């Protein structure tokens, strides 16, 4: 995830994401930074999360999603496999 340096802080971004229906928790970690942008790793947890609302909120803050690395769903969760 890339976010412009200008604009909301990651604290404000986390607050906006946690206010969305279905979101129980958010973890945001800065992975790198340059003059205009910061790279972020964002984990969003909860039940019945509306991905499109999360995406809309991130895009309104000027963020660009680079990848979605894991999704869990169904009646029971399956343990993730470690990738080498």
N, C-alpha and C positions, 0 to 999 in steps of 0.2 A: 504494500500500500504506500503510495506517495501522498504527502500532504504539504501544501504550501506553508512556509514558515509564517508568512503573514496570515492573519485571521485568528480563528479560535485556538485556544490552547488545547492540549490533549486532555486536560481536566474537563474543559467545557465539552469536548467531543465525547468523552466517556459519559458525561451527564446526559447529553442528548440521546445517546444510544441506549442507556439504561432506562430512559423514560418511554421507550417503545414497548408496545404490548408484546408479552411473551418473553422479553429479555429479563433474565434473572441476574446476570452479571456480565461485566466487560473488563477485559484486561488489555491495556495498550502499552506496548514497549517500543521505545525509539531504537531502531536498529542501525541507522546511519543518518548523517546530516550533511548538507552542503549549504551554499549561500542562500538558495531560494526554496529548497524543499527538505523534508525529513522523511526518511523511510520508517514505516511503522509496521509492527506485527500486532494485529488485533484479534483477540479471541472473544467471541460473543456466545454466551450460553443461556439456555432457557428452553421452554417447550412452546411449540407452535410459533416459532419466530417467523415473521414475514420478511423473507430475504429482500424483497423489493422495497420495503420500507427502510430496511437497514441501508441498502444501496442508495436509495434516494437521500437519506440523511447524510451519508458520507459524501455523495456528489454535491450536495448543497454546501458542504464545507470545503469544496474544491479538491477532494481526495480522488485518487485514481486507483481502482482495484487492479492489482497485478495478477493475483491468483487466489483461488480458494483451495486450501490444502487439505481440508478434512471436513466431512459432513457426516452426521449420524442421524439416523431416523428409524422408525419402526416401533414395534411393541416392546422390543428389548434391544439394548445396546450391545454391539459386538466389539470385543476388544480389538484395538488397532494393531496392525502388524508393524514391527519396526523395519524400516527400509534402510538398507546399507548404502 
